[in-house]
Amino acid sequence: MRIGIIGGGAIGLLAASKLSDNHQITLFTHTSLQADEINEKGITLIDMQGEVNYKNINALCIDDSEHLIQRQEIIILSVKQTALIELWSLLEENASAVVFLQNGMSHFAHLPELLVSTIYTGIVEHGAIRENNHTVHHTGIGMIKMGLYRGRKLPGMEYLDTDGFPVQLLPDIKSIHTEKLIINSVINPLTSILGVRNGELIKNTYYIKLLKSICQEVCHSLLIPETEHQIYLERVITICGRTAKNTSSMLRDLQLGKKTEIEAILGYCIREADKNDIPAPQCKMLFNMVRGMEESEEM
């Protein structure tokens, strides 16, 4: 397939390199500098097996490539929620099929208005860190889970699944998004405020009390039945254990002085709570603390 990937962050670089073995990949980057470096040096992927360099990827700055977006059979969006709105008109004018791979669920409110005939949404369970413009460290093998949100099933989507980069197509993607949202809404803000790695949340006897309390409130905010709260809590704890040495993406953004995705993650839960007249004092406190930390970095 001819696949265009918008976003040269960790997941964009990872997906471009892994999918390039079986597909024709064009990576659309935010800057010409990054595109030039990738075209010159390729993408270097680092994992537990060592380093592999992928030179069969075409990279272009997104500002110079509208006509090439039209030629792609599918566009994969691996940018942050905060960058989606500025791409909206570009997608409507040039793309016929899009896959959204974002943290949080804020984009779901806008998808009905997007004038693109075929839309897939998905979540990424891989761990990845961008070392520089053309190097990505694959820190944990997971899976991309996606499903059809609207339109026709595209032929060939099953061939996105590759060795070391599994892709699973699911009929009920909304429940998968909800689970990922709960996990991110608990782990990301707590690790960011406490300044700890994921595993510390379940190792520290006081932090795990916070984790359990926040998880319960998030579940209430999303109208999750009481009988399922324990299931989601166990999933959060499992992820903390599995990614114990990882620094959450939100904490990493704060450390780098970048804007976080708190609005798309915990902000979504708060809006759902307000809509359903459900108190969410802990979520609102965490939200304001992270936003305050962002503001302090800007001053």
N, C-alpha and C positions, 0 to 999 in steps of 0.2 A: 504494500500500500504506500501511497504518497502521504506522509504524515508531517504536518507542521506542528511544532511545539512552541508556544509563546511563553517565554520566561526562561532566563538563563541562570536561575538560582540552583540550589542543590538538587531539587527534584527534576527540574528541567534538564540539567546536565546528565543526571543519572538516567532518566528516561531516554534521552537522545542517544546516549552511548549504548544502552542495552538493546533498544529497538532497532538500532542501525544495522545489526547483524542480518535482519530479515526484511527490513523496510527501507524506503528512500526517505531520509529524514532531512527536514529543513528546520533549523533552530532560529527563532526570531528573538533577538535580544533587545534590551532596553538601550544599549549604547553601541555605537559603531566600533569603539575600542574593543569591547568584548567579542563582537563578531569577527573583527580582524584577527584577534589572537587565536580564536578557535579555528579559523580558516588556515592560519599559518601553522599552528602547533597541534591541532586536533584537540580532543577531550581526553584527559588522563583520568582513568578510574582507578581508585585505590581501594582494595578490600583485603580480607585476611589472606587471600591467595597471592597478593602482590599488586603490581601495577600493569594496566593494559591501556594502550593508547589507541584511540579511535580517530582515524583521519578521514573517514568516509561520510562526514557530516557537513552539510552546507549551512553556514551561519550568515544571517542578515540582520541589520538593524530594523526593528519593527517600523520605524518612521519611513523607510525607503522601500517597503516591500508589499504594498497593498495588492498589486497585480499577481504576486506569487502566492499570496494567501488563497486567491481564487482557484489556483491550480491544485491545491491540496485536497485529498479525498476526505480527510478529517483533520480538525484542529484540536490539539490538546492544550488546555489552558493551565499552566503550572505557576501562575502568578498569585500573589497574595490578594485577599479580598479587597484591600484598599486600592488595588490597581485595576480592578475589574471595570468600574464605571467608565473610565477613559477609553476602554477597548470596545464598549458596547456598540457604537456606531460602526466601527471598523468591522466587527463581526457581522452585523446586520447587512452590510453592503458587500461583503466578500466571502463569507463562509456559509456552507450549506449543512455542515455537520460539525458539532462541537462537543468536546468532553471537558467538563469542569472538574478539576482536582484541587479543591480548596479546603482549608480548615474552616470549621464553623458552618453555619447554615444561612447566613444573611442573604446570600445570593438567591436562595429559594424564593424569596418574596418578589424578586424581579424576573425570574425565569418565564412566567406566563406572558410577559410583555416583550420578550426577546424575539425578534423576527428572524429566527433561524429554524429551518424546518425540522432538523433532527438534533436532539439534545440528549447527551448522556451525562450523568453525574457520577462521581466516584470519590473514594477516599484512598489515601496512601498510608500504608503501614510500614514502609521502609524507613530506616534511619539513614540520613545523609547529611553531610556538612560540605559546603562549598569552600574549598581551600583558597582558590583564586578564580580568575575569570574563566579558566579552562581546566580546572582540576576539581574533582569531587571525591570525597571519602565516603564510601558505602559502609556505614557503621553497623547496620543491622538489616539482614534480609527479611522482608515481610511479604506483603502482597498488595496489589492494587485491586480493589473491589469496585465494580461499576455496574450500572444498570441503565436501561433506557428510560429517560424521563418523558420524552415526547418524540413522535415521528416514527420512522420505519427503522427496523433493525438493519444495520449495515452489513453487507456480506464481507467476510474476512476479519471481523472483529475478534474472532476466536484465535486468530494468528498473532494477536498482540502478546499472547502468553509465550514466554521464552524461558529458557533455562536460567535460573538465578534471578529471574524477574517475572514471577508469576502474576497473571492477570485473571481474575475471576469475574465472569458475567453473572449477575444475579437478577432475579425477577423483582425482589422487594428491596430496592436500594435505600428507601427512606429510613427503614429501621437501622440499617448500617450507619447512615449518617447520624442518626440520633445517638447511637452508642458511641461513635467517635466524638460527637459533640460533648457528651457527658464526660468522657475521659479527658478531653482537652480542657473543659471548663473547670475541672478539679485540679489536674496536675499542673497546667501551665501557670495560672495565677499564683498558686501556692508556692511553687518552686521559684517563681520570679520575685515574690515579696520576701521569701525567706532566704533567697540566694543559695539554694541547695540543688544538688542533682536529684533526679527522680527517685532513686532508691531510698534517699534519706527520709522521704515522706512516710515510709512504712517501717523504717528502722527506728526512728525516734518516737518514743512513747507518747509525746505530746503532739507531735506533728500528725500522727495517724488519727488522733482524736479530731483534729481539724479536718483532715481528709474525709472522715466518715460523716461529719456534720455537714460539710459543704456538699458532698455527694447526695445526701438526703434532700437538701434544699434544692439542688439543681433538678433532681428527679421530680420533686413536687412542682417546680416551676414549669416543667415540660409535660405535666399531667401524666406522668408514668404511674401506673397502678402500684399501690403499696406492696402488693405481693411480688413485684419485680424489683424493688429497690435493692434487695440483697444481691440479686444477680448482677446488677450494674456495679455495685460496690466491689464485689469479688473481681469483676473484670478490671476495674480501676487498679485494685491492689495487684492483680496479676501483671498488668502493664508496667506498673512501678517496679516490680521485681524483675521483669524481663528487660527493662531499659534502665536498670539501676544506676549504671555509670554514665548515662546520657544527661546532657544539659538540655532542658526543654527549649523549643524554638523561641518561646516568648522571653525566657531569661536571656537567651543568646542575643535576641534583638535589643533588649535593654542594655546589655553589656556593650553592644556595638553602637549604642546611641540611635537605634532605629525605631520607627513607629511599630508598635506591636499589633497583633490581630485581636486584641481584647474586645473591640467593638463587635467583631463578627462572631466571636466565641461566647464569652460570658455576657456580652451585651445582648445577644440574641435571647439567651435564657431570661434575662431581666425583662426584656420587652414581652416575652411570652407570659411571664409572671404577672406583669402589669395588666396585660390584656385579659387575663383570667382572674384578676383581683386576688392574687396570691402573694402574701408577704415574702420578700426575699432579702432580708436585711444583710445576711452574710455575703451574698453574691454582690449586692450593691457596694458593700464596704470593700471587698476585694477589687471590684471594678474601679472604684475611685482611687484606691491605693496605686494600682498599676498606671492609671491615667496620670496620677500625680507624679509618679516616677518618670513617666514620659516627659511631662512638662518640665520637671527639674533638669532633665538632660538637654532640653531645648534652650533653657535660660543661660 
